[in-house]
Amino acid sequence: MIIREASFVISNPSFEGCPEPALPEYAFIGRSNVGKSSLINMITGHNSLAKTSANPGKTQLINHFLINKQWYLVDLPGFGYAKVSWTERIKWQKMIRDYMMKRDNLMNVFMLVDVRHLPQKSDLEFINWLGGNRIPFVIVFTKCDKISRQQVVRSVEAYKKTLRETWEELPQLFLTSADHKTGRDELLFFIEESNKIFQKPAGKF
């Protein structure tokens, strides 16, 4: 897939304000500081499409971007140690949960994981929540250029081993680096193939 056009559409505090679900949609989420904005910019080829920041918790709303006028890329708030109040975190959790459970055109969630760390409790909990609610998702390991290839392999195998304790079949895995554009073609191919099976929800758009 060639990205010819990528544009910001709208930000919303709840799924009710999202664009009409007439196009396939792909959501990106992960722990704070996982490199989500950098990965989105790498995938789309637009260096400032998603706002990057040294301070975790920059994304606080559901952000929709229209890609090639054919599908939506959705940037969701991160979770983890962002410096926000407990009340704000609860509000984010409800926003994300409602969006993922009720958004009819959501084709897949890209669950981002920092490959440099061992399996984190919050990551595993969210992965299991996605699986338990039958929300389609893949795991995207980020920052694969920050450690050696051998360390990447060990980290991924550690995740596989942990997931096999509760999963009969593992979700699809991708290895990426925003700096080196590693994994870009694979992710875009995955989206392109998924777009082919999209069916508009019932209703007029």
Buried (B, 14 or more C-beta within 10 A) or exposed (E): BEBEEBEEBEBBEBBEEBBEBBBBBBBBBBBBBBBBBBBBBBBBEBEEBBEBEEEBBBBBBBBBBBBBEBBBBBBBBBBBEBEBEEEBBEBBEEBBEBBBEEBEBBBBBBBBBBBBBEBBEEBBEBBEEBBEEEBEBBBBBBBBBBEEEEEBEBBBEEBBEBBEEEEEEEBEBBBBBBEEEBBBEBBBEBBEEBBEEBEBEEEEE
